[in-house]
Amino acid sequence: MELADLAPFGEGRRRSDGAGAPEDGPPPSATGYDSVTETPGLPASPEQLSMLYTRYHLAAELGRGRDVLEVACGSGIGLAYVARNARSAVGGDVDPVLLAIARANTAGLADVRPMDAHALPFGDQSLDLVLLLEAIYYLADAQTFVAEACRVLRPGGHLYICSTNCEREPFNPSPRSTRYYTAAELWSLLRERHLDVTLFAAFPHRVEGVRGRLVSMAWRLAVRWRLVPKTMRGKSVLKRLLHRNARPMPSTLTDGLAPLEPMVQIEPDRPVRDFKVLYAVGQKPL
């Protein structure tokens, strides 16, 4: 499979947090990750939905007809979408509240189970695709995870990581994060395990119209003054104020849910400041 074939991905040659349970959902979990993970029902901005759809669209293309694992699958919003065309799909997470939501969302399309990203419960060379989408910054040891992913991947298999770009301004880290990776650091992390790495970026800064400028200014001030809520539920209140066209987060993704953002291929030898999201795809040598 060639990445250039995954249109519109790979166009060009330059080179989202997770959310709390709905109001009537289960009580908060002991791990607390349910408070920072996207879950069904919470208000989502159009760009947030586009980010969600774009990262899982690539995952679904990479996973077509293959054995797929999503590590840190959260509430499973994208897992069922990937599973529909995969040969098999497994989702894992450490949070029991999120696992319960994911099981309901996937409706038997995927095997959802408790899982530690640092010790994957699979045999050597047993999978074709490992996903870690908007979660690497929560891991205690990303190097151990990458080593585990490479162990379970078959030759020719892919590790796909999506992450917020910490080099952009303004950047607002999650309160439960451990470390964010730049594009260069993601490239190095995968190259250490001898993967063939392709980097992409997407979602350039866009400010359209007077309202767009006001929203952008309000967000920058909120980040600077540390007024951004710490949970997805709190952020949903902010979204209602800033985005008149916010929509409820769906339980599962569907084709055409939101605009598909083109990904621009980037190189690891320069800072990436103009894009909000990074994508790293590493292929295990044959």
Sequence and secondary structure as in RCSB ss.txt:
>XXXX:A:sequence
MELADLAPFGEGRRRSDGAGAPEDGPPPSATGYDSVTETPGLPASPEQLSMLYTRYHLAAELGRGRDVLEVACGS
GIGLAYVARNARSAVGGDVDPVLLAIARANTAGLADVRPMDAHALPFGDQSLDLVLLLEAIYYLADAQTFVAEAC
RVLRPGGHLYICSTNCEREPFNPSPRSTRYYTAAELWSLLRERHLDVTLFAAFPHRVEGVRGRLVSMAWRLAVRW
RLVPKTMRGKSVLKRLLHRNARPMPSTLTDGLAPLEPMVQIEPDRPVRDFKVLYAVGQKPL
>XXXX:A:secstr
  GGGSTTTTBSS     B   TTS    SS GGGBS  TTSEE HHHHHHHHHHHHHHHHHTTTSEEEEET TT
 TTHHHHHTTSSEEEEEES HHHHHHHHHHHTTSSEEEE  TTS  S TT EEEEEEES GGG S HHHHHHHHH
HHEEEEEEEEEEEE TTSSS    TT      HHHHHHHHHTTT EEEEEEEEE    HHHHHHHHHHHHHHHHT
T S SSHHHHHHHHHHH TT EE  SS  TTSS     EEE TTS   SEEEEEEEEE   
